[in-house]
Amino acid sequence: MFDPTSRYGSLETVKLEITDADGAPRVIAYKRRRFIPPTDGQTTLVEHTVTQGERLDNITARYLGDPLQFWRICDANLALDPEELTDETGRTIVITMPQL
């Protein structure tokens, strides 16, 4: 369902059997809730200062080699909204080694 490198790739898929209002059985599949992992013990690669007009996908490609791994930088900075990391010029964000 999700690419193995996705933040949801390793989460368990749960199947819930329900009965619709008309009595028909139905199965709903969903991923378990994902929590941002603790930042203790992460190895910092670099601290990056955001410049005017920068985007997180470009920063991620520069340091991690894959723009789709932006969520790793969000996790390292305890950010739920990726845009909050680049909406303020001069903000310093931490780029850490990917956790395995």
C-alpha positions, 0 to 999 in steps of 0.5 A, a space after each residue: 500500500 505504501 512505499 517501504 521508504 514512506 513514513 507509513 511503510 512500516 506501520 501495521 495495517 489493521 482490518 476492521 469488520 463492520 456492518 453497514 446501516 443496511 446490514 451488509 458486512 464491510 471491511 475497512 483497512 487502515 494504518 495504525 497511528 504514527 507518532 513522531 519518534 523521540 529525537 534523543 540519540 539522533 546524529 546531526 549531519 548539519 544545521 541548515 539556515 533557511 533562506 528566502 524562498 527555500 522549499 523543504 523538498 529541495 533541502 531534503 534532496 540536497 542533504 538526504 538525496 531524496 526529496 520524498 524523505 522530507 518527513 525525516 527532517 520534520 521528525 528531527 525538528 518535531 514538526 507536524 507541518 512541513 511548511 512551518 520549517 521553511 516559512 521563516 527566513 533565518 530559521 535553523 533546522 536540524 538535518 539528522 542521519 536517517 533512523 533505521 
